Amino acid sequence: MGERERLALFNMIAEYLPGAKVLDAFAGSGALGIEALSRGASEAVFVEKAAPACRVIRGNLRELGIEAEIYQSDVVNFTSDTEFDVILADPPYDSFKINEVTHLLQFLRSGGVLALSHPGEAPELPRMELLKSRKYAGATISIYVKG
């Protein structure tokens, strides 16, 4: 996700971040979860399948003095007893799979927010209400709330 898109995403979810438990799915470098923490989230959990990316996340967290859980896993194999207030999902566009996104919804508390970066139009998601959707170049960012 580019800088412009990241700024737009955080402007759209700013009110939900203070004190929030955040899940950064498809975490990559961990930039979204780390930014959520810098904007007031109380904790972040990172899910990333690629071992090199997990090492980058660990290094970034260590450099910033942040302790957080990192799961090296595909999102469809991720499990947690935690209910998250905010889920940040920036899946790879070239292999976007809606079932991976819907799997994450079981970890979102009622009234929680999903911030999804995706190609094309905003997908319909079960038990989720689309709050807003904005297009930025080749990306679309959609914000949903769980009913």
VENRAQUI-V821972 format. One record per residue. RES is the residue in three letters. PSI is psi as a letter, one per 20 degrees, with the letter a starting at -180 (none if undefined). D_FIRST is the distance of its C-alpha to the first C-alpha in Angstrom with 1 decimal. Layout:
((RES:PSI:D_FIRST) (RES:PSI:D_FIRST))
//
This chain:
((MET:p:0.0) (GLY:r:3.8) (GLU:g:6.7) (ARG:g:8.3) (GLU:g:6.2) (ARG:g:6.3) (LEU:g:9.9) (ALA:g:10.7) (LEU:g:9.9) (PHE:h:12.1) (ASN:h:14.6) (MET:h:15.0) (ILE:j:15.8) (ALA:g:17.5) (GLU:i:20.9) (TYR:i:20.2) (LEU:h:19.0) (PRO:p:22.3) (GLY:j:24.0) (ALA:q:21.6) (LYS:p:21.3) (VAL:p:17.6) (LEU:p:16.4) (ASP:n:13.0) (ALA:q:13.0) (PHE:l:11.3) (ALA:h:10.7) (GLY:d:9.9) (SER:i:10.7) (GLY:j:11.3) (ALA:h:9.3) (LEU:g:9.1) (GLY:g:12.7) (ILE:g:13.9) (GLU:h:12.8) (ALA:g:14.5) (LEU:g:17.5) (SER:i:17.6) (ARG:j:17.7) (GLY:i:20.7) (ALA:q:19.8) (SER:h:22.8) (GLU:q:21.3) (ALA:q:18.2) (VAL:p:18.5) (PHE:p:16.0) (VAL:p:16.2) (GLU:p:15.1) (LYS:h:17.3) (ALA:p:17.0) (ALA:g:19.5) (PRO:h:18.1) (ALA:h:14.8) (CYS:h:17.2) (ARG:h:19.1) (VAL:g:16.2) (ILE:g:15.6) (ARG:g:19.4) (GLY:g:19.6) (ASN:g:17.1) (LEU:g:19.0) (ARG:g:22.3) (GLU:h:21.6) (LEU:i:20.8) (GLY:k:23.8) (ILE:p:22.0) (GLU:p:23.4) (ALA:q:21.4) (GLU:p:21.8) (ILE:p:19.7) (TYR:p:20.5) (GLN:o:20.1) (SER:q:20.3) (ASP:q:19.0) (VAL:h:18.1) (VAL:i:21.2) (ASN:i:23.4) (PHE:p:22.1) (THR:q:24.9) (SER:q:25.5) (ASP:i:28.3) (THR:p:26.0) (GLU:p:25.1) (PHE:q:21.8) (ASP:h:21.4) (VAL:p:17.6) (ILE:p:15.4) (LEU:o:11.6) (ALA:o:10.6) (ASP:m:7.4) (PRO:q:9.7) (PRO:p:9.7) (TYR:h:10.5) (ASP:i:13.4) (SER:l:15.1) (PHE:p:14.2) (LYS:o:17.3) (ILE:h:18.3) (ASN:h:20.8) (GLU:h:18.2) (VAL:g:16.9) (THR:h:20.5) (HIS:h:21.5) (LEU:h:19.4) (LEU:h:21.2) (GLN:i:24.4) (PHE:j:23.0) (LEU:p:22.2) (ARG:r:25.2) (SER:p:26.9) (GLY:i:25.4) (GLY:r:22.1) (VAL:p:18.7) (LEU:p:15.9) (ALA:o:12.5) (LEU:p:11.1) (SER:p:8.2) (HIS:r:10.3) (PRO:q:11.9) (GLY:b:15.1) (GLU:q:17.1) (ALA:p:16.8) (PRO:q:18.6) (GLU:p:21.7) (LEU:p:21.7) (PRO:p:25.0) (ARG:k:26.2) (MET:p:23.1) (GLU:p:23.3) (LEU:o:20.5) (LEU:g:20.4) (LYS:q:18.1) (SER:p:15.6) (ARG:p:13.9) (LYS:p:12.6) (TYR:o:10.3) (ALA:d:11.1) (GLY:j:10.3) (ALA:q:8.3) (THR:p:10.4) (ILE:p:10.2) (SER:p:13.5) (ILE:p:15.4) (TYR:q:18.5) (VAL:q:21.4) (LYS:p:23.7) (GLY:none:27.3))
//
